[in-house]
Amino acid sequence: MIRIETDTIAYVEHEVAVLVRLLTATRPHNPQVVSLDRSAYLILYEVLHHRGPMGLQDLADRLQVDLSTLSRQVSAMEAKGLLQRHDAPNDSRIHLVAATQEGMLRFAAMRTARRDVYTEILDDWSEADRQRLADQLERLNEAIRQYKRRTAHGNPA
């Protein structure tokens, strides 16, 4: 029989696993935004947040995915009219991506739908509790990024 750990780390691990499952189950179901998957949403967020064409390598680094994976995702988004790829003005070896008008519109629709879901979920939370949650999620995400950097390419944690 497997012993179920009850320490704090085990508690965090379990709650994160439940969180990921619940988040997947509560994504917006609005037909106008359903076709924008999580990777496309995050790519558009980074490109739009950057406020201008963004290099593929820089984008891959920000999203912590390998360049070949990002390149496939960008190609799929280009085919859907969400992104457009350009060569950098001073170096044709560097590829830049920018959101199209359609990409901006679809991102805005998805962001609104996602905000509506979280507004309803957190309706009875105080603004201070919402801020604490956001701060702790940001801290967790940064700790995960640091862990990934330390363990990249087989380096020990």
C-alpha positions in Angstrom: 0.0 0.0 0.0 1.3 3.5 -0.9 1.6 5.8 2.0 0.0 9.2 1.4 2.3 12.0 2.7 0.7 14.7 4.7 3.5 17.3 5.0 3.2 20.8 3.6 5.0 20.0 0.3 2.7 17.0 -0.3 -0.3 19.4 0.4 1.0 21.9 -2.1 1.7 19.2 -4.7 -1.8 17.9 -4.4 -3.5 21.3 -4.5 -1.5 22.3 -7.6 -2.6 19.1 -9.3 -6.2 19.8 -8.4 -5.8 23.4 -9.6 -4.5 22.4 -13.0 -7.4 19.9 -13.4 -10.0 22.5 -12.3 -8.6 25.2 -14.5 -8.7 22.9 -17.5 -12.3 22.1 -16.7 -13.4 25.7 -16.3 -11.9 27.3 -19.4 -14.3 29.6 -21.2 -16.7 27.8 -23.5 -17.8 30.8 -25.6 -17.7 29.6 -29.3 -16.0 32.9 -30.3 -13.0 32.2 -28.2 -12.8 28.4 -27.8 -10.6 28.1 -30.9 -7.8 30.0 -29.2 -5.9 27.4 -27.2 -3.7 28.0 -24.2 -0.5 28.1 -26.2 -1.9 30.6 -28.7 -3.3 32.8 -25.9 0.1 32.8 -24.2 2.0 33.5 -27.4 -0.3 36.4 -28.3 -0.1 37.7 -24.7 3.8 37.9 -24.9 3.8 39.4 -28.4 1.2 42.0 -27.5 2.8 42.8 -24.2 6.1 43.3 -26.0 4.4 46.0 -28.1 6.0 45.2 -31.4 7.5 42.4 -33.4 9.2 39.9 -31.2 12.1 37.5 -32.1 11.2 33.8 -32.1 14.2 33.0 -29.8 13.2 35.7 -27.3 9.6 34.5 -27.4 10.7 30.8 -26.9 12.8 31.9 -23.9 9.9 33.9 -22.4 7.6 31.0 -22.7 10.3 28.4 -21.8 9.7 26.2 -24.8 12.2 25.0 -27.3 12.5 26.9 -30.6 11.2 24.0 -32.7 8.0 23.7 -30.6 7.4 27.5 -30.8 8.1 27.5 -34.5 5.4 24.9 -35.1 3.0 26.8 -32.9 3.7 30.1 -34.7 3.3 28.4 -38.1 -0.1 27.1 -37.0 -1.1 30.6 -35.8 0.1 32.1 -39.1 -2.1 29.7 -41.0 -5.1 30.8 -38.8 -4.3 34.5 -39.5 -3.3 35.3 -35.9 0.4 36.1 -36.4 2.6 37.2 -39.2 6.3 36.5 -39.4 8.9 38.9 -40.7 12.7 39.0 -41.1 14.5 41.4 -38.8 15.4 44.6 -40.6 19.2 44.2 -40.0 19.5 40.4 -40.0 17.4 38.1 -42.2 18.5 35.1 -40.1 16.3 36.5 -37.2 12.6 35.9 -37.5 10.2 38.3 -35.8 6.5 37.7 -35.2 3.7 40.2 -34.7 0.0 39.8 -34.0 -2.4 40.4 -36.8 -5.6 42.4 -36.4 -7.4 39.1 -36.1 -5.0 37.9 -33.5 -5.5 41.0 -31.5 -9.3 40.7 -31.7 -9.3 37.0 -30.8 -6.9 37.6 -27.9 -9.1 40.4 -26.5 -12.2 38.2 -26.8 -10.4 35.3 -25.0 -9.0 37.6 -22.3 -12.5 39.1 -21.6 -14.0 35.6 -21.4 -11.2 34.4 -19.0 -11.6 37.5 -16.9 -15.4 36.9 -16.7 -14.8 33.4 -15.4 -12.3 34.5 -12.8 -14.5 37.5 -11.8 -17.3 35.0 -11.1 -15.0 32.5 -9.3 -13.5 35.2 -7.1 -16.7 37.2 -6.6 -16.8 36.8 -2.8 -13.1 37.3 -2.3 -11.9 40.7 -1.0 -9.6 42.8 -3.2 -6.8 42.2 -0.7 -7.3 38.4 -0.9 -7.3 38.6 -4.7 -4.1 40.6 -4.6 -2.4 38.1 -2.2 -3.4 35.3 -4.5 -2.0 37.1 -7.6 1.2 37.8 -5.7 1.6 34.2 -4.6 0.9 32.8 -8.0 3.4 35.2 -9.5 5.9 34.0 -6.9 5.2 30.4 -7.7 5.5 30.9 -11.4 8.9 32.6 -10.9 10.1 29.8 -8.7 9.1 27.3 -11.4 10.9 29.3 -14.0 14.0 29.3 -11.9 13.7 25.6 -11.3 13.4 25.0 -15.0 16.5 27.1 -15.7 18.5 25.3 -13.0 17.5 21.8 -14.3 17.7 22.6 -18.0 19.9 20.3 -20.0 20.3 17.8 -17.2 21.8 20.2 -14.7 21.1 19.2 -11.1 18.6 21.2 -9.1 
